[in-house]
Amino acid sequence: MFDELARAGGEHLDAAYVGAYDRKAGFDADAADEVRLLCGLGLSEHSTLVDLGAGTGTFALAAAAICRRVVAVDISPDMVIATKEKVAALGVSNVECVQAGFLSYEHQGAPADFVYSRNALHHLPDFWKAVALQGIALMLRPGGILRVRDIVFAFDPPEAERFIRDWLSSGSGQPDEGWTRAEFEEHLRNEHSTFNWCSSRCSNGPGSTSSRLTTVLDASTRATSA
Ligand SMILES: C[S@@+](CC[C@H](N)C(=O)[O-])C[C@H]1O[C@@H](n2cnc3c(N)ncnc32)[C@H](O)[C@@H]1O
């Protein structure tokens, strides 16, 4: 089987990195916009939402202000601890924190109305992405919504050199203020961003016959500018 912990990105397993994560990711922390978008798709006080690869729980906590139940799932023990600390500090009672991966998470209770994932699915190679999507389809209620945002390659292979060069040059100079060139290089070496055209196959993937899977790969997080 695929070892999700070993492939989670070493930095996500490093307590110091996790402690500084919110500042680093802050420039594109748009959880409130994401929650508004999901409200437009039916997110309500009756909803159960599962956030896969939840990181430090920024989106999960924003969604918890609306939802009945939120499950924040992450493979990294330190990310889960960080989310638990925020949940406790805020006195929030409807967020559960689960240390598990896309592949190992076993949903308990009523089927999810929403599954959300941002900037995490690229930790799985494409074959395992498909396995994960099948599992997600099975945890969603009929008509449930999956929203995925991730870093994808939105260019054709012959354009790769130019787009990758531009992407690498756009890295932040300050590791605590954004993702650096070295981190983008690491992403290219060891992580598994897919082409955006592969993702269009997810809209009605295996096991999803009774669930509506909406896959959104947001332009603002793509590896390249179109
Ligand atoms: C770049 S962070 C994104 C966190 C958060 N979703 C955000 O948008 O800020 C990627 C997260 O995915 C988690 N992750 C990596 N591989 C995973 C897997 N197989 N299953 C679940 N989470 C995973 C990492 O531990 C990390 O917290």
The ligand as a Gaussian input file, in Angstrom:
#p B3LYP/6-31G(d) Opt

LIG

0 1
 C        0.145000      22.485000       1.734000
 S       -0.668000      21.778000       3.127000
 C       -2.344000      22.395000       2.890000
 C       -3.086000      22.505000       4.199000
 C       -4.447000      23.188000       4.099000
 N       -5.392000      22.382000       3.359000
 C       -4.303000      24.550000       3.461000
 O       -4.893000      24.780000       2.406000
 O       -3.626000      25.409000       4.064000
 C       -0.833000      20.069000       2.696000
 C       -1.408000      19.247000       3.817000
 O       -1.715000      17.946000       3.323000
 C       -1.345000      17.015000       4.315000
 N       -1.183000      15.725000       3.652000
 C       -0.153000      15.282000       2.897000
 N       -0.401000      14.057000       2.430000
 C       -1.616000      13.703000       2.901000
 C       -2.421000      12.548000       2.768000
 N       -2.028000      11.483000       2.042000
 N       -3.612000      12.518000       3.387000
 C       -4.027000      13.588000       4.123000
 N       -3.303000      14.707000       4.303000
 C       -2.120000      14.763000       3.690000
 C       -0.088000      17.591000       4.929000
 O        0.206000      17.030000       6.184000
 C       -0.461000      19.068000       4.977000
 O       -1.100000      19.397000       6.173000

